[in-house]
Amino acid sequence: MSIPNTSRPISRLYRGAVVYWAGLIVVFLLALLPRLTYSLPKPVNWYNRSVRFWDALLAGDWAGTYQQYHPGVTTMWVAGFGLRLYMATHGLSSDDMLNPELIPPDLRGQPHEAGVAALGLVITACIGLCYVLLARLTNWPVAFSGGCLLALDPFYIAQSKIVHVDALLASFMLISVLFVISYLQQKRWPYLIFSGMFAGLAFLTKSSSGCLIPYVVLIMIAYWAPKRWRTPAGLSGMRIHGRYFWNVCRDLGVWGLVAACVFALLWPAVWVIPGQVFSGVVQRALFHVETPHYNPTFFAGRVIYGDPGPLFYLAVIGWETTVVTLPALLATALFLLRRARSGEYDGPVWWLLVYACAFTVAMMLAARKELRYLLPIFPALDVLAAWGLAQIASVLGQWGQRRKRIWVPMAIVMTALVAQAGAVFSHNPYYSTHHNLLLGGSRAARYILPLGDQGEGVDLAVRFLNGYPRAEQITVGLQERGDLVFRRSFVGSAQPIESPNVDYWVFLVNPIQREIGVEQWGKTWEACQRTEPLWTVSFDGVPYVWIYRAYPYDPQAFAIGHRLNMQLGEHIRLLGYQLSANDLSAGTPLTVTLFWQSDGRLTEDYHVFVHLLNVEGQMMAQRDGVPGQDKRPTWSWRDMEILRDEYMLDTDGLSDGTYVLSVGMYDFSTGSRIPAVSPVAGRLPEDRVVLDDIRVTLP
């Protein structure tokens, strides 16, 4: 018996397996790395809910696991697990986690990162599973391209780096859709069961996942309808219709039963208060459909109180896609229409397109609209773009003399993926600051869509202010939307922006665009526009965060009689002085007002000396002490703050004559004088700044 030569098929099989697993590893790493590095601490509501959810879970308080009507249960399971691990390894309690002031300054912000890391691992696993399903539904190039585009979608990444519900929702919904499409393609029951499981997880995540129900009903009806007309001969019409309805109802029943079981098993509140749970979820979902958000939104250059209209989400699609995915989506539409005219239908691609369109229409019909509400369609758009990209590569690979060069399609796909990576990673770690360059990028998007919804740049503002010496004594006035985020990392005090006696004002682009709370900060913001900000951070040339001084720092605003520009040490300038008089009678006090300015980087305790010397250089009168009448030590001086510092010299006992008034500073801990430098004469003798001659006469 001859032995068949199987070396070539085995070799091909081996190479195919290597390519498949290599692709999975690449997709997994591309998805994981941006999601595990540098999380953003906004928003904090789901962080707090996750802590309380696990408190109730561990205490057996099943009703306490009902934290919110969204319902956000999967987010609280996953993020809460990461937070519990962090608490166990750092010896923190729930009270510590819920009160940032109780957490040591060097650990602030890290608990939030633990919750984001847990979510990032789950979302990365979902992207890897999408790659596996796409490889079975389509082919490896589409699966690899789709996996990479999923991993590198900036809108998807941005929502994956916060403790919230939308990124998990998008992941679970796409997997449920891919599984149900796989079931209809291959008729394998495990696929239908897995689709139901992920649908149940989506239902536990956010109520908008209810759009899966009509979608699955539609896809089942459409799938079984043609088979109604291809039944064996001899069956009556009633039996044909009965078989059709049986198949549809059977599949929907299995899918729905599995989803319901997952929903009930993973949410303990359903076990004890099912009526309250279901009524809360359904009623609030209907409320959001009918009622716009109580906060205004910004769209097309206008602040809108109410529904911004259906064009809002079309703008979101345009600016949140990329220079690669938007053209590839247009190519997908053209290729699908071209194939449909020739009688060719790519079922999985069409059903993904139907899913994306149906969810978009459902969100357009709802009155409450936010950027992130549309996130679930973006993973589907990435897969559709990958299919279109593969079609473009195939056509170009067979064009002209390149027909025999099989590497051309792969080179085209890889070039597109590298371009996607370059466009996305240039915004690391603030991926939500990405806006499609084909539509003008962020410079154009700022006139169309609200920016900075995640508080991008707030962490940089905190880092800037924390860098000041004795930052724990700084008080910052904040707009309400940035308050909770700021407090988690700032070592000083954060107050409402209208509070008196703050050191700095911090403004964010999102509430300014949307005029949220403008009655509290509007006048202050208007006044600040007449000055230069102390610090600002911009992305793509668009400012997102401003820090303004809440104290006087403009020398022209002060009546400085004698202006100087003397440098004392590295951090202080003497801007000038004002005298009560140059000629006075003995016994009349001499008032000297000094005007200091600092760069805010002082850590030392410097004291001021004011000396009145006779012509022989002997001390005749003096006053030493802490600036600001002993209330403003130098280590408390703020960046560019002008300090009005008044001293009174007693002239009792002075004889007729002319005296020299001089000032300077010394380090209180050592007694050493601080170098005094004139811009003209250089370092001054005895580090003493001579101000003026004072003439004293006897009464």
Secondary structure, 3 states (H helix, E strand, C coil): CCCCCCHHHHHHHHHHHHHHHHHHHHHHHHHHHHHHCCCCCCCCHHHHHHHHHHHHHHCCCHHHHCCCCCECHHHHHHHHHHHHHHHHHHCCCHHHHHCHHHCCHHHCCHHHHHHHHHHHHHHHHHHHHHHHHHHHHCCHHHHHHHHHHHHCCHHHHHHHCCCCCHHHHHHHHHHHHHHHHHHHHHCCHHHHHHHHHHHHHHHHHEHHHHHHHHHHHHHHHHHHHHHHCCCCCCCCHHHHHHHHHHHHHHHHHHHHHHHHHHHHHCCCHHHHCHHHHHHHHHHHHHHHHHCCCCCCEEECCEEECCCCCCHHHHHHHHHHCCCCHHHHHHHHHHHHHHHHHCCCCCHHHHHHHHHHHHHHHHHHHCCCCCHHHHCCHHHHHHHHHHHHHHHHHHHHHCCHHHHHCCHHHHHHHHHHHHHHHHHHHCCCCCHHHCCCHHHCHHHHHCCCCCCCCCCCCHHHHHHHHHCCCCHHHCEEEECHHHHHHHHCCCCCEEEECCCCCCCEEEEEHHHHHHCCCHHHHHHHHHHHCCCCCCEEEEECCEEEEEEEECCCCCHHHCCCCEEEEEEECCCEEEEEEEECCCEEECCCCEEEEEEEEECCCCCCCEEEEEEEECCCCCEEEEEEECCCCCCCCHHHCCCCCEEEEEEEECCCCCCCEEEEEEEEEEECCCCCECCEEECCCEECHHHCEEEEEEEEECC
